[in-house]
Amino acid sequence: MKRKVEVEESRQRLETFLAQDNQESLGATLLRCIEDPLRPRTRNGRFRLNPILLLLGVLAAIGLIAFSYFSLVRL
């Protein structure tokens, strides 16, 4: 019986995912693309950013700071 309950829950989640509105705004689409796919919201309902995108952003910022430092500061 437990297996059937899990299958039914997965089926309901799939139906809600596929039933999403195709006419949603660009901002809503962008937020859905950058949210964490495993846990999109916290327990309080706050937005969670995708950890991979966060890591890429931090690495890009560090690279930009290092490039600016070595380009602008001449010893």
Secondary structure, 3 states (H helix, E strand, C coil): CHHHHHHHHHHHHHHHHHCCCCCCCHHHHHHHHHECCCCCECCCCCECECHHHHHHHHHHHHHHHHHHHHHHCCC
